[in-house]
Structures are given as structure tokens and as C-alpha cells.
Amino acid sequence: MPNITLASTITCPECGHQKTEEMPTDACQWFYECDGCKTVLKPLQGDCCVYCSYGTFKCPPIQEGYVCCSSS
């Protein structure tokens, strides 16, 4: 069983603001509002959530080896 990191630092691509957040373990987070510039971040194409696109660590399901955290 791999060690799962639950905290990830999101970096806004618009203003560079960084904030460490606790990632949900039971759902994807598709939107995230930057505290710095209020831009609403969405996952980049091919990523399942904002943590996979902008975080220092991928979301827990991806860390566990799943293809995506969506149930579809």
C-alpha cells in the first residue's frame, strides 16, 4: 500500500499565488478559486482534478494507482 499524501500546494497559473490545501479522498475537485486573483481554476485536459493539474501532489486516487477519481 503506497503512502498517500493528503496535503497539496496549489499554484495559480495566473498570479502565482500558492496555498496548501487538504485534498478530498472521496471525490474529485474540479474547480478551485484562487485566493490571490479569484481566478477559478479547472483541470487541464487529461487531468481529473485541479490537484493533478496545479498541485504539488496528485489527488489520492491517482496516488493509489487508479486511472481517474471519477466513477464513470
Summary of the structure (lengths in Angstrom):
residues: 72
radius of gyration: 11.8
end to end distance: 24.1
largest distance: 38.2
contacts: 182
relative contact order: 0.26
helix: 12%
strand: 21%
